[in-house]
Amino acid sequence: MKKIFAAIILIGFMSSCSKSFLETLPVDTITEEDFYKTPADAYQALVSAYSVLNWDGYGNIALTSEIASDDCFGGGGNADGGWNNWDKGIKLTDLNSAAWTKYFTGIYRANVFLQKVDKVDFKGDDATKKRYIAEAHFLRAYFYFDLVRMFGNVPLLSKPLEPGNYNMPQATPDSIYHLIASDLKQAAADLPATPFSSIPSREYGRVTKWAAEALLGRVFLYYTGYYNKTDIAGVVSAADAIAAVDDVINNSGHGLVPKYQNLFRASAESTAAYAGQNNQEGVFTIQYTYLGLGDQSQNNGNRMQVMIGIRAQVIPPYYKGWGAATVNESLYRAYAPGDTRKSASIISISDEGLTSTYQVSDQAMYTGFFCKKYTPLKDKNADDLGGSFQWDNFDNYVVIRFADVLLMGAELNLTANAGKAQGYIDRVRDRAFGDQLHRITLSTKAQIMEERRLELSLEGQRYWDLLRQGMTTAKKAIDNSSAQPIFNVNFRAETNGLFAIPETQINLSNGTLKQNTGW
């Protein structure tokens, strides 16, 4: 392809991931005329769409949005610019190009699959075909949701572009969300209702009915909040969202890991206590592996991990990284005494007794606090396993946790069923404190939003939670004034929280694409 989506055609038609069901041989030379004939062909094509989930680095929405929120600063090295630009809302040409390319590549691959799948002879196995199609609809919705949250005004592509039709204008966000909601409704309806305990381990990371319903709830809350709507473009009502989220809570077989700290390898009480890469709390989990073994082009490693790792030094139990997204002390101080989420979420150089061994060196925006949940560890680090710490960190990223679903349920049910909402938030707080003595009487949405900040800290949700409460709320939270000018942040409400569309894409479109307001 060319013009707006020039980068997309340069990506190989197939690529492989390397965990469980995503383990498959790459296809490099096959043509469309020879493809889409057998179920194996369809599976390969579906895997090619899944594989884009692994694309990371500067296209990682979780890292980008945490830096843009009030909970993190840019960090990195003193000479690094990109992270500081996200932190302060400063324009930098093509800063967001990796994300733009990632999401449109994923959308393209899902669209090709949906266009071609009817050519495959499934030999009467309609259930498999139905499942594959549902998974592709979920993936397209997932990619579009991240894309529209970041950029707001993007082209709407529900099928592969035809030659001569590359300069597609931007669609209204309502149109994009109509497609997202429709895709997720179809995925939720057509995927089997298999409880978590019955899902084969080889299929961990694969889209489920529960993932589709949970994402539908997330999309509903964001869209209706950010755009001040009552439903999603006439496709999903509040009642639909409540039913979807309640179904996940009551019927999915997912649940809370008993101790919060054991959710993450870096904070687990011990190796034996760690709940594992695909535990019961992960409703949708992106799979990573070290098996790229130093080959950057494999895109199999969790690049966010090296970016947030303590900069350029190994301080056991932590391994080295780039020092991005230094944590704002205000987040550390927001946790109440006895809340186990504090030490499980954030590395405190002082409180963990690391002051004598830690060297600030060229760490920019040093606060004394780093992201813990996904920080790389010295034990079983990528280098020791034959890979590279730059490309091959392997902790899975949990896109949607069951605790998040409970908090979505509390928010959705706050007015309709206050007792149910109270029960949902009680479960989250009881786990956080290890008792029932720290419950709050739930009465306002603000209480839920604060609970989300503490429960889901540094997992890529905070920025979007602020935006959906309005620009006034976002600016009040994100603005930061400090005696050290480097920590001064002024949230530019005129951007409406959207990121800048890459300038290269605007230029390639010959003016068809228009830059977002404020950029």
ZIPENOR-V907227 format. One record per pair of residues at least 12 apart in sequence whose C-alpha atoms are under 8 Angstrom apart, sorted by sequence separation. I is the first residue (numbers start at 1). J is the second residue. D is the distance in Angstrom with one decimal. If there is no record, write none. Layout:
i=I j=J d=D
i=I j=J d=D
This chain:
i=14 j=26 d=6.0
i=15 j=27 d=7.0
i=74 j=86 d=7.0
i=156 j=168 d=7.9
i=220 j=232 d=6.2
i=262 j=274 d=4.7
i=263 j=275 d=5.6
i=264 j=276 d=7.9
i=288 j=300 d=5.6
i=289 j=301 d=5.4
i=309 j=321 d=3.8
i=310 j=322 d=6.3
i=311 j=323 d=4.2
i=381 j=393 d=7.2
i=382 j=394 d=7.5
i=409 j=421 d=6.5
i=410 j=422 d=6.7
i=478 j=490 d=7.3
i=479 j=491 d=5.6
i=14 j=27 d=5.4
i=74 j=87 d=5.2
i=82 j=95 d=6.7
i=155 j=168 d=5.9
i=262 j=275 d=5.6
i=263 j=276 d=7.4
i=288 j=301 d=5.3
i=289 j=302 d=7.6
i=308 j=321 d=6.3
i=309 j=322 d=5.7
i=310 j=323 d=4.9
i=311 j=324 d=8.0
i=410 j=423 d=7.9
i=426 j=439 d=6.0
i=478 j=491 d=6.1
i=13 j=27 d=7.5
i=14 j=28 d=6.5
i=73 j=87 d=5.8
i=155 j=169 d=5.6
i=156 j=170 d=6.9
i=194 j=208 d=7.8
i=288 j=302 d=5.9
i=306 j=320 d=7.2
i=307 j=321 d=5.7
i=308 j=322 d=6.1
i=309 j=323 d=5.3
i=332 j=346 d=7.1
i=410 j=424 d=5.6
i=426 j=440 d=7.8
i=501 j=515 d=5.9
i=13 j=28 d=7.0
i=72 j=87 d=7.9
i=154 j=169 d=7.7
i=155 j=170 d=4.1
i=156 j=171 d=5.7
i=193 j=208 d=7.7
i=194 j=209 d=7.8
i=306 j=321 d=4.5
i=307 j=322 d=4.7
i=308 j=323 d=5.1
i=309 j=324 d=7.3
i=409 j=424 d=6.8
i=410 j=425 d=6.2
i=475 j=490 d=7.7
i=500 j=515 d=6.8
i=501 j=516 d=6.8
i=12 j=28 d=6.8
i=67 j=83 d=7.1
i=117 j=133 d=7.9
i=154 j=170 d=4.6
i=155 j=171 d=5.2
i=192 j=208 d=7.3
i=193 j=209 d=6.0
i=220 j=236 d=7.5
i=305 j=321 d=7.5
i=306 j=322 d=6.1
i=307 j=323 d=6.1
i=308 j=324 d=4.7
i=449 j=465 d=7.2
i=475 j=491 d=5.4
i=500 j=516 d=6.2
i=153 j=170 d=5.6
i=154 j=171 d=5.8
i=191 j=208 d=6.2
i=192 j=209 d=6.2
i=193 j=210 d=7.6
i=307 j=324 d=5.3
i=308 j=325 d=6.1
i=376 j=393 d=7.0
i=407 j=424 d=6.6
i=474 j=491 d=7.8
i=475 j=492 d=7.5
i=499 j=516 d=7.6
i=68 j=86 d=5.5
i=69 j=87 d=7.5
i=153 j=171 d=6.2
i=154 j=172 d=7.7
i=191 j=209 d=5.0
i=220 j=238 d=7.7
i=257 j=275 d=7.1
i=308 j=326 d=7.7
i=350 j=368 d=7.1
i=406 j=424 d=5.3
i=407 j=425 d=6.1
i=475 j=493 d=6.7
i=498 j=516 d=7.3
i=64 j=83 d=7.8
i=67 j=86 d=6.3
i=68 j=87 d=4.7
i=114 j=133 d=6.7
i=153 j=172 d=6.3
i=154 j=173 d=7.8
i=156 j=175 d=7.5
i=190 j=209 d=7.7
i=327 j=346 d=7.6
i=349 j=368 d=5.5
i=406 j=425 d=6.7
i=422 j=441 d=7.4
i=500 j=519 d=6.0
i=24 j=44 d=7.5
i=67 j=87 d=5.2
i=68 j=88 d=7.3
i=153 j=173 d=6.2
i=156 j=176 d=6.2
i=188 j=208 d=7.9
i=189 j=209 d=7.4
i=348 j=368 d=6.0
i=349 j=369 d=6.3
i=422 j=442 d=5.9
i=68 j=89 d=7.6
i=152 j=173 d=6.1
i=188 j=209 d=4.8
i=220 j=241 d=6.7
i=348 j=369 d=4.8
i=374 j=395 d=7.0
i=407 j=428 d=7.8
i=421 j=442 d=7.8
i=472 j=493 d=7.8
i=495 j=516 d=7.1
i=496 j=517 d=7.9
i=64 j=86 d=6.7
i=114 j=136 d=7.0
i=187 j=209 d=6.8
i=188 j=210 d=7.3
i=257 j=279 d=7.7
i=347 j=369 d=5.4
i=348 j=370 d=6.8
i=406 j=428 d=7.5
i=471 j=493 d=5.9
i=495 j=517 d=5.4
i=113 j=136 d=7.3
i=257 j=280 d=6.8
i=346 j=369 d=6.5
i=347 j=370 d=5.0
i=425 j=448 d=7.8
i=494 j=517 d=6.8
i=495 j=518 d=4.6
i=188 j=212 d=5.2
i=217 j=241 d=5.2
i=256 j=280 d=7.0
i=257 j=281 d=6.1
i=346 j=370 d=5.8
i=347 j=371 d=6.1
i=418 j=442 d=8.0
i=494 j=518 d=5.4
i=495 j=519 d=7.0
i=22 j=47 d=6.3
i=148 j=173 d=7.0
i=187 j=212 d=6.2
i=188 j=213 d=5.8
i=216 j=241 d=6.7
i=217 j=242 d=7.4
i=255 j=280 d=5.7
i=256 j=281 d=5.4
i=346 j=371 d=5.1
i=347 j=372 d=5.3
i=403 j=428 d=6.3
i=471 j=496 d=6.7
i=110 j=136 d=5.4
i=254 j=280 d=5.1
i=255 j=281 d=5.3
i=345 j=371 d=6.5
i=346 j=372 d=4.8
i=471 j=497 d=7.7
i=492 j=518 d=7.8
i=110 j=137 d=7.3
i=185 j=212 d=7.6
i=217 j=244 d=6.8
i=253 j=280 d=7.7
i=254 j=281 d=5.7
i=345 j=372 d=5.1
i=346 j=373 d=7.2
i=428 j=455 d=7.9
i=22 j=50 d=7.9
i=148 j=176 d=7.4
i=184 j=212 d=5.6
i=185 j=213 d=7.8
i=213 j=241 d=8.0
i=216 j=244 d=7.4
i=217 j=245 d=6.0
i=254 j=282 d=7.5
i=344 j=372 d=6.8
i=345 j=373 d=5.3
i=22 j=51 d=7.8
i=110 j=139 d=6.9
i=111 j=140 d=7.6
i=184 j=213 d=7.3
i=254 j=283 d=6.9
i=344 j=373 d=6.8
i=414 j=443 d=7.5
i=14 j=44 d=7.5
i=17 j=47 d=7.8
i=110 j=140 d=5.8
i=214 j=244 d=6.8
i=414 j=444 d=7.8
i=467 j=497 d=6.7
i=14 j=45 d=7.0
i=16 j=47 d=6.9
i=184 j=215 d=7.7
i=185 j=216 d=7.6
i=213 j=244 d=5.0
i=214 j=245 d=5.7
i=414 j=445 d=7.6
i=15 j=47 d=7.8
i=16 j=48 d=6.6
i=107 j=139 d=7.7
i=144 j=176 d=7.4
i=145 j=177 d=7.7
i=184 j=216 d=6.2
i=213 j=245 d=6.2
i=15 j=48 d=5.5
i=106 j=139 d=7.6
i=107 j=140 d=5.2
i=14 j=48 d=5.1
i=17 j=51 d=5.5
i=106 j=140 d=7.0
i=213 j=247 d=7.9
i=214 j=248 d=6.8
i=411 j=445 d=6.6
i=13 j=48 d=7.4
i=16 j=51 d=6.0
i=145 j=180 d=6.9
i=181 j=216 d=6.9
i=213 j=248 d=6.9
i=15 j=51 d=6.6
i=107 j=143 d=6.3
i=144 j=180 d=6.9
i=17 j=54 d=7.6
i=59 j=96 d=6.9
i=106 j=143 d=6.4
i=107 j=144 d=7.2
i=210 j=247 d=7.9
i=411 j=448 d=6.7
i=58 j=96 d=7.3
i=59 j=97 d=7.5
i=61 j=99 d=7.4
i=141 j=179 d=7.3
i=142 j=180 d=7.7
i=181 j=219 d=7.8
i=210 j=248 d=5.5
i=329 j=367 d=6.8
i=410 j=448 d=7.5
i=59 j=98 d=4.6
i=60 j=99 d=6.8
i=104 j=143 d=7.6
i=141 j=180 d=4.5
i=315 j=354 d=7.7
i=326 j=365 d=6.9
i=328 j=367 d=6.7
i=329 j=368 d=7.9
i=58 j=98 d=5.9
i=59 j=99 d=3.9
i=103 j=143 d=5.2
i=140 j=180 d=7.6
i=141 j=181 d=7.5
i=323 j=363 d=6.6
i=326 j=366 d=6.6
i=327 j=367 d=6.7
i=329 j=369 d=6.9
i=57 j=98 d=8.0
i=58 j=99 d=7.0
i=59 j=100 d=7.6
i=103 j=144 d=6.9
i=323 j=364 d=8.0
i=326 j=367 d=6.4
i=327 j=368 d=7.9
i=328 j=369 d=7.2
i=407 j=448 d=6.9
i=141 j=183 d=5.9
i=210 j=252 d=6.2
i=315 j=357 d=7.2
i=326 j=368 d=7.9
i=327 j=369 d=5.1
i=59 j=102 d=6.8
i=103 j=146 d=7.7
i=140 j=183 d=7.5
i=141 j=184 d=6.5
i=315 j=358 d=7.1
i=326 j=369 d=6.1
i=327 j=370 d=5.3
i=103 j=147 d=6.3
i=115 j=159 d=6.9
i=326 j=370 d=5.1
i=327 j=371 d=6.4
i=114 j=159 d=7.9
i=115 j=160 d=7.9
i=138 j=183 d=6.1
i=313 j=358 d=7.9
i=325 j=370 d=7.2
i=326 j=371 d=6.9
i=407 j=452 d=7.0
i=137 j=183 d=5.0
i=138 j=184 d=5.6
i=177 j=223 d=7.8
i=313 j=359 d=8.0
i=325 j=371 d=7.2
i=55 j=102 d=6.6
i=100 j=147 d=7.1
i=111 j=158 d=6.3
i=112 j=159 d=6.8
i=137 j=184 d=6.7
i=323 j=370 d=7.7
i=99 j=147 d=7.8
i=111 j=159 d=4.9
i=112 j=160 d=6.0
i=404 j=452 d=7.5
i=108 j=157 d=8.0
i=111 j=160 d=5.8
i=137 j=186 d=7.3
i=138 j=187 d=5.8
i=52 j=102 d=6.6
i=107 j=157 d=7.7
i=137 j=187 d=6.1
i=52 j=103 d=7.9
i=108 j=159 d=7.5
i=181 j=232 d=6.9
i=404 j=455 d=8.0
i=108 j=160 d=6.1
i=134 j=186 d=6.5
i=135 j=187 d=6.4
i=266 j=318 d=7.8
i=311 j=363 d=6.5
i=403 j=455 d=7.7
i=404 j=456 d=7.3
i=52 j=105 d=7.3
i=53 j=106 d=7.8
i=134 j=187 d=4.3
i=182 j=235 d=6.7
i=52 j=106 d=5.6
i=133 j=187 d=8.0
i=134 j=188 d=7.7
i=178 j=232 d=6.7
i=181 j=235 d=6.3
i=177 j=232 d=6.7
i=178 j=233 d=5.4
i=181 j=236 d=6.6
i=321 j=376 d=7.7
i=50 j=106 d=7.7
i=134 j=190 d=6.0
i=135 j=191 d=7.7
i=177 j=233 d=6.7
i=178 j=234 d=7.7
i=195 j=251 d=7.1
i=196 j=252 d=6.2
i=197 j=253 d=6.5
i=319 j=375 d=7.6
i=320 j=376 d=7.1
i=49 j=106 d=5.5
i=134 j=191 d=6.3
i=178 j=235 d=6.6
i=195 j=252 d=4.9
i=196 j=253 d=5.0
i=318 j=375 d=7.1
i=319 j=376 d=5.3
i=49 j=107 d=7.8
i=174 j=232 d=7.9
i=175 j=233 d=7.6
i=194 j=252 d=7.3
i=195 j=253 d=4.9
i=196 j=254 d=5.9
i=318 j=376 d=6.1
i=319 j=377 d=4.6
i=131 j=190 d=6.5
i=174 j=233 d=6.0
i=193 j=252 d=7.5
i=195 j=254 d=7.6
i=318 j=377 d=4.3
i=319 j=378 d=4.5
i=49 j=109 d=5.2
i=130 j=190 d=6.6
i=131 j=191 d=5.7
i=310 j=370 d=7.1
i=317 j=377 d=5.8
i=318 j=378 d=5.3
i=48 j=109 d=6.9
i=49 j=110 d=5.7
i=130 j=191 d=7.7
i=131 j=192 d=7.7
i=309 j=370 d=7.7
i=316 j=377 d=7.6
i=317 j=378 d=5.6
i=308 j=370 d=7.3
i=309 j=371 d=7.7
i=316 j=378 d=6.2
i=317 j=379 d=7.1
i=319 j=381 d=7.3
i=46 j=109 d=8.0
i=308 j=371 d=6.4
i=45 j=109 d=7.7
i=46 j=110 d=7.3
i=314 j=378 d=7.2
i=310 j=375 d=7.9
i=308 j=374 d=7.9
i=309 j=375 d=5.1
i=46 j=113 d=6.7
i=308 j=375 d=6.2
i=309 j=376 d=6.1
i=45 j=113 d=6.3
i=321 j=389 d=7.8
i=138 j=207 d=7.4
i=214 j=283 d=7.7
i=305 j=374 d=5.8
i=306 j=375 d=7.4
i=320 j=389 d=7.9
i=321 j=390 d=7.9
i=304 j=374 d=8.0
i=305 j=375 d=5.4
i=306 j=376 d=6.8
i=42 j=113 d=7.5
i=305 j=376 d=5.9
i=135 j=207 d=6.0
i=211 j=283 d=5.6
i=135 j=208 d=7.9
i=142 j=215 d=8.0
i=205 j=278 d=7.9
i=210 j=283 d=6.7
i=211 j=284 d=5.4
i=138 j=212 d=6.5
i=145 j=219 d=7.4
i=204 j=278 d=6.7
i=42 j=117 d=6.6
i=208 j=284 d=7.9
i=267 j=343 d=7.6
i=268 j=344 d=7.8
i=207 j=284 d=7.0
i=267 j=344 d=5.0
i=42 j=120 d=7.0
i=206 j=284 d=7.9
i=266 j=344 d=7.9
i=267 j=345 d=7.5
i=41 j=120 d=7.9
i=205 j=284 d=6.6
i=261 j=340 d=6.9
i=36 j=116 d=6.5
i=205 j=285 d=5.3
i=260 j=340 d=6.8
i=261 j=341 d=6.9
i=264 j=344 d=7.8
i=36 j=117 d=6.5
i=39 j=120 d=6.5
i=204 j=285 d=7.8
i=205 j=286 d=5.8
i=260 j=341 d=6.5
i=37 j=119 d=6.1
i=38 j=120 d=5.3
i=39 j=121 d=6.9
i=205 j=287 d=6.0
i=36 j=119 d=6.0
i=37 j=120 d=4.3
i=38 j=121 d=5.7
i=39 j=122 d=5.7
i=261 j=344 d=5.0
i=306 j=389 d=6.7
i=36 j=120 d=5.2
i=37 j=121 d=6.0
i=38 j=122 d=6.7
i=196 j=280 d=7.0
i=260 j=344 d=7.4
i=306 j=390 d=6.0
i=61 j=146 d=7.3
i=306 j=391 d=7.7
i=373 j=458 d=7.6
i=46 j=132 d=7.2
i=49 j=136 d=7.6
i=303 j=390 d=7.1
i=306 j=393 d=7.1
i=371 j=458 d=6.7
i=303 j=391 d=5.9
i=305 j=393 d=6.4
i=43 j=132 d=7.6
i=50 j=139 d=7.3
i=302 j=391 d=7.1
i=303 j=392 d=7.3
i=42 j=132 d=8.0
i=46 j=136 d=6.8
i=49 j=139 d=7.3
i=301 j=391 d=5.4
i=302 j=392 d=6.5
i=303 j=393 d=6.7
i=300 j=391 d=7.8
i=301 j=392 d=4.1
i=302 j=393 d=5.1
i=341 j=432 d=6.1
i=290 j=382 d=6.1
i=294 j=386 d=7.7
i=299 j=391 d=7.7
i=300 j=392 d=6.9
i=301 j=393 d=5.1
i=302 j=394 d=5.6
i=340 j=432 d=5.5
i=8 j=101 d=6.6
i=293 j=386 d=5.7
i=294 j=387 d=4.7
i=301 j=394 d=5.5
i=302 j=395 d=6.7
i=339 j=432 d=5.6
i=340 j=433 d=6.0
i=7 j=101 d=6.5
i=11 j=105 d=8.0
i=293 j=387 d=3.8
i=294 j=388 d=4.8
i=302 j=396 d=7.3
i=339 j=433 d=5.0
i=290 j=385 d=7.3
i=292 j=387 d=6.8
i=293 j=388 d=6.5
i=296 j=391 d=5.9
i=302 j=397 d=7.9
i=338 j=433 d=5.9
i=5 j=101 d=7.6
i=8 j=104 d=7.3
i=290 j=386 d=7.9
i=291 j=387 d=7.0
i=294 j=390 d=7.9
i=295 j=391 d=7.5
i=8 j=105 d=5.5
i=290 j=387 d=5.9
i=294 j=391 d=6.3
i=290 j=388 d=8.0
i=294 j=392 d=6.6
i=5 j=104 d=7.6
i=292 j=391 d=7.8
i=293 j=392 d=6.7
i=292 j=392 d=6.4
i=290 j=391 d=8.0
i=291 j=392 d=7.2
i=290 j=392 d=4.4
i=289 j=392 d=6.6
i=290 j=393 d=5.8
i=289 j=393 d=6.8
i=290 j=394 d=5.3
i=267 j=372 d=7.1
i=288 j=393 d=7.6
i=289 j=394 d=4.3
i=266 j=372 d=6.3
i=267 j=373 d=6.8
i=288 j=394 d=4.9
i=289 j=395 d=7.3
i=266 j=373 d=6.0
i=288 j=395 d=6.1
i=265 j=373 d=7.4
i=266 j=374 d=6.7
i=287 j=395 d=7.8
i=288 j=396 d=5.2
i=264 j=373 d=5.7
i=265 j=374 d=7.6
i=266 j=375 d=6.5
i=287 j=396 d=5.0
i=288 j=397 d=7.8
i=264 j=374 d=7.1
i=266 j=376 d=7.3
i=286 j=396 d=5.7
i=287 j=397 d=6.9
i=266 j=377 d=6.5
i=285 j=396 d=6.6
i=286 j=397 d=5.2
i=285 j=397 d=5.7
i=286 j=398 d=6.3
i=342 j=454 d=7.9
i=345 j=457 d=6.9
i=285 j=398 d=4.3
i=286 j=399 d=6.9
i=341 j=454 d=7.2
i=345 j=458 d=7.4
i=284 j=398 d=6.2
i=285 j=399 d=5.5
i=341 j=455 d=6.8
i=283 j=398 d=7.7
i=284 j=399 d=5.5
i=285 j=400 d=7.0
i=282 j=398 d=5.8
i=283 j=399 d=7.7
i=284 j=400 d=5.2
i=282 j=399 d=7.7
i=283 j=400 d=5.4
i=284 j=401 d=7.2
i=277 j=395 d=6.8
i=278 j=396 d=7.8
i=282 j=400 d=6.3
i=283 j=401 d=5.5
i=277 j=396 d=6.0
i=282 j=401 d=4.8
i=283 j=402 d=6.1
i=335 j=454 d=7.0
i=281 j=401 d=5.4
i=282 j=402 d=6.4
i=334 j=454 d=7.8
i=281 j=402 d=4.9
i=365 j=486 d=6.8
i=281 j=403 d=7.4
i=365 j=487 d=6.9
i=265 j=395 d=7.9
i=256 j=402 d=6.3
i=255 j=402 d=5.9
i=256 j=403 d=6.6
i=254 j=402 d=6.5
i=255 j=403 d=7.9
i=249 j=402 d=7.7
i=249 j=405 d=7.1
i=248 j=405 d=7.6
i=249 j=406 d=6.9
i=245 j=405 d=6.6
i=5 j=166 d=7.4
i=1 j=163 d=8.0
i=4 j=166 d=6.6
i=3 j=166 d=6.1
i=4 j=167 d=6.2
i=245 j=408 d=7.3
i=246 j=409 d=6.6
i=2 j=166 d=6.8
i=3 j=167 d=6.5
i=4 j=168 d=7.9
i=245 j=409 d=6.0
i=1 j=166 d=7.6
i=242 j=409 d=6.8
i=242 j=412 d=6.0
i=241 j=412 d=7.7
i=242 j=413 d=7.0
i=260 j=431 d=6.7
i=259 j=431 d=6.4
i=260 j=432 d=6.3
i=258 j=431 d=6.7
i=259 j=432 d=7.6
i=238 j=412 d=7.6
i=259 j=434 d=7.7
i=20 j=201 d=7.4
i=21 j=202 d=5.3
i=20 j=202 d=4.5
i=21 j=203 d=5.2
i=20 j=203 d=6.2
i=21 j=204 d=7.3
i=20 j=204 d=6.8
i=21 j=205 d=8.0
i=21 j=206 d=7.5
i=215 j=400 d=7.7
i=214 j=400 d=7.5
i=221 j=408 d=8.0
i=211 j=400 d=7.7
i=218 j=408 d=7.2
i=214 j=405 d=6.4
i=217 j=408 d=7.0
i=76 j=307 d=7.7
i=54 j=286 d=7.1
i=53 j=286 d=6.8
i=54 j=287 d=7.4
i=54 j=288 d=6.9
i=77 j=311 d=7.9
i=76 j=311 d=7.3
i=63 j=304 d=6.7
i=83 j=324 d=7.1
i=226 j=467 d=6.2
i=227 j=468 d=7.7
i=83 j=325 d=7.7
i=222 j=464 d=7.3
i=226 j=468 d=4.0
i=56 j=299 d=7.3
i=222 j=465 d=7.5
i=225 j=468 d=4.5
i=226 j=469 d=6.8
i=55 j=299 d=5.6
i=60 j=304 d=7.0
i=224 j=468 d=7.9
i=225 j=469 d=6.2
i=226 j=470 d=6.5
i=54 j=299 d=6.0
i=55 j=300 d=7.5
i=77 j=322 d=7.2
i=223 j=468 d=7.6
i=225 j=470 d=7.7
i=54 j=300 d=5.9
i=56 j=302 d=6.7
i=57 j=303 d=5.0
i=76 j=322 d=5.6
i=77 j=323 d=7.1
i=222 j=468 d=5.7
i=54 j=301 d=7.2
i=56 j=303 d=5.6
i=57 j=304 d=6.0
i=76 j=323 d=4.5
i=77 j=324 d=7.9
i=221 j=468 d=7.9
i=54 j=302 d=7.3
i=56 j=304 d=6.9
i=75 j=323 d=6.0
i=76 j=324 d=4.2
i=75 j=324 d=4.4
i=76 j=325 d=7.2
i=57 j=307 d=8.0
i=74 j=324 d=6.0
i=75 j=325 d=5.1
i=76 j=326 d=8.0
i=73 j=324 d=8.0
i=74 j=325 d=5.0
i=75 j=326 d=5.3
i=73 j=325 d=5.3
i=74 j=326 d=6.6
i=72 j=325 d=5.2
i=73 j=326 d=5.4
i=72 j=326 d=5.5
i=73 j=327 d=6.4
i=72 j=327 d=4.4
i=73 j=328 d=6.6
i=71 j=327 d=6.0
i=72 j=328 d=5.1
i=71 j=328 d=5.2
i=67 j=325 d=5.6
i=70 j=328 d=7.3
i=66 j=325 d=7.3
i=71 j=330 d=7.4
i=71 j=331 d=5.9
i=63 j=325 d=7.5
i=19 j=287 d=6.4
i=19 j=288 d=6.9
i=18 j=288 d=7.5
i=19 j=289 d=6.6
i=18 j=289 d=6.5
i=18 j=291 d=6.8
i=17 j=298 d=7.7
i=16 j=298 d=7.7
i=17 j=299 d=7.8
i=18 j=300 d=6.8
i=17 j=300 d=5.9
i=78 j=362 d=5.6
i=77 j=362 d=5.5
i=78 j=363 d=6.2
i=77 j=363 d=4.9
i=78 j=364 d=4.8
i=76 j=363 d=5.9
i=77 j=364 d=5.0
i=75 j=363 d=6.8
i=76 j=364 d=5.5
i=75 j=364 d=4.8
i=76 j=365 d=7.8
i=74 j=364 d=7.9
i=75 j=365 d=5.1
i=74 j=365 d=7.1
i=75 j=366 d=6.9
i=73 j=365 d=6.9
i=167 j=509 d=5.6
i=170 j=512 d=7.9
i=167 j=510 d=7.9
i=169 j=512 d=5.7
i=170 j=513 d=6.5
i=168 j=512 d=7.1
i=169 j=513 d=6.2
i=170 j=514 d=7.9
i=167 j=512 d=6.3
i=152 j=498 d=6.4
i=151 j=498 d=5.3
i=150 j=498 d=5.5
i=151 j=499 d=5.4
i=149 j=498 d=7.2
i=150 j=499 d=5.5
i=151 j=500 d=6.8
i=151 j=501 d=6.4
i=153 j=516 d=7.4
i=151 j=516 d=7.5
i=71 j=457 d=7.9
i=71 j=458 d=7.5
i=71 j=462 d=7.8
i=66 j=458 d=6.2
i=66 j=459 d=7.6
i=69 j=462 d=6.4
i=70 j=463 d=7.6
i=66 j=460 d=5.5
i=69 j=463 d=4.7
i=65 j=460 d=6.0
i=66 j=461 d=7.6
i=68 j=463 d=6.7
i=65 j=461 d=7.6
i=66 j=462 d=6.8
i=62 j=459 d=6.4
i=63 j=460 d=6.5
i=65 j=462 d=7.6
i=66 j=463 d=6.4
i=62 j=460 d=3.9
i=65 j=463 d=5.6
i=61 j=460 d=7.1
i=62 j=461 d=7.4
i=65 j=464 d=7.6
i=88 j=489 d=5.5
i=89 j=490 d=8.0
i=100 j=501 d=7.9
i=87 j=489 d=7.3
i=88 j=490 d=6.5
i=89 j=491 d=6.9
i=100 j=502 d=7.6
i=88 j=491 d=7.0
i=89 j=492 d=6.9
i=96 j=499 d=7.7
i=96 j=500 d=7.1
i=97 j=501 d=7.8
i=96 j=501 d=6.9
i=97 j=502 d=5.4
i=96 j=502 d=5.8
i=70 j=477 d=6.0
i=94 j=501 d=7.6
i=95 j=502 d=6.7
i=70 j=478 d=4.3
i=94 j=502 d=4.3
i=69 j=478 d=5.9
i=70 j=479 d=7.4
i=91 j=500 d=7.2
i=93 j=502 d=6.4
i=94 j=503 d=5.7
i=70 j=480 d=8.0
i=93 j=503 d=5.8
i=94 j=504 d=6.5
i=93 j=504 d=7.8
i=73 j=487 d=7.5
i=91 j=519 d=6.7
i=5 j=505 d=7.5
i=4 j=505 d=5.3
i=3 j=505 d=7.7
i=4 j=506 d=7.2
i=6 j=508 d=7.9
i=4 j=508 d=5.3
i=3 j=508 d=4.8
i=4 j=509 d=5.0
i=3 j=509 d=5.5
